[in-house]
């Protein structure tokens, strides 16, 4: 995970624990932690609540907040607004 950007898609409160829905934009690596694709913690109700679909290599995965804190050292929050213009400046 070092030196790579991921997108936090959503956050859920699951039985008092924060669960983050994260996507690897390259779509070729998924974290296999507590809520990995094959975890026994997934119930049909939970899958429906968070929009889980099993695909072993779609780049979409779930992490608890504690796991996130263990593996990530920095977070950047961006805001997207429809129709927003991006200004690109030359780099000297």
C-alpha positions in Angstrom: 0.0 0.0 0.0 3.0 2.3 0.3 3.2 5.2 -2.2 -0.2 4.6 -3.7 -3.5 6.5 -3.5 -6.8 4.8 -2.5 -10.4 6.3 -2.5 -12.6 6.0 0.6 -16.0 5.4 -0.9 -18.1 5.3 2.3 -18.0 4.6 6.0 -20.4 2.5 8.1 -21.1 1.9 11.8 -21.3 -1.8 12.1 -22.1 -2.9 15.7 -20.1 0.1 17.1 -17.1 -0.4 14.8 -16.3 1.9 11.9 -16.1 0.0 8.6 -14.6 1.8 5.6 -15.4 0.9 2.0 -12.2 1.6 0.0 -11.2 1.3 -3.7 -7.8 0.8 -5.3 -8.1 2.8 -8.5 -5.8 0.2 -10.2 -8.3 -2.5 -9.4 -5.7 -5.1 -8.9 -5.1 -5.4 -5.1 -7.6 -5.9 -2.3 -6.8 -5.8 1.4 -7.7 -9.2 3.0 -8.2 -8.1 6.6 -11.1 -8.7 9.1 -13.7 -8.0 6.4 -11.9 -9.5 3.4 -14.0 -11.0 0.6 -13.9 -14.4 2.2 -14.5 -13.3 5.8 -17.1 -15.2 7.8 -18.3 -11.9 9.2 -20.3 -11.2 6.0 -24.0 -11.8 6.4 -26.5 -11.3 3.7 -27.9 -8.3 5.6 -24.5 -6.7 6.0 -23.6 -7.3 2.4 -26.8 -5.6 1.3 -26.3 -2.7 3.8 -22.8 -1.8 2.5 -23.2 -2.8 -1.2 -20.8 -5.8 -1.0 -20.4 -7.9 -4.1 -17.9 -10.7 -4.4 -15.2 -10.1 -7.0 -11.7 -11.1 -6.0 -10.0 -8.5 -8.1 -12.3 -5.5 -8.6 -10.1 -3.3 -6.3 -13.0 -2.7 -3.9 -12.5 -3.8 -0.3 -13.4 -3.1 3.3 -11.2 -2.2 6.3 -12.0 -1.4 9.9 -10.9 2.0 11.1 -8.3 0.3 13.3 -6.8 -1.5 10.3 -6.9 1.8 8.3 -4.9 3.5 11.0 -2.4 0.7 11.0 -1.6 0.8 7.3 -2.2 4.4 6.3 -0.2 7.4 7.6 -1.8 10.2 5.6 -5.2 11.1 4.2 -6.1 13.9 1.8 -9.7 15.0 1.5 -10.9 16.3 -1.9 -14.2 17.8 -2.8 -15.7 17.3 -6.2 -18.4 19.6 -7.6 -20.1 19.0 -10.9 -18.9 21.5 -13.5 -15.9 22.5 -11.4 -13.0 23.8 -13.6 -9.5 22.6 -12.8 -6.7 25.1 -13.3 -3.5 23.5 -14.5 -0.3 25.5 -14.1 3.1 24.8 -15.7 5.7 23.4 -13.5 9.1 25.1 -13.7 
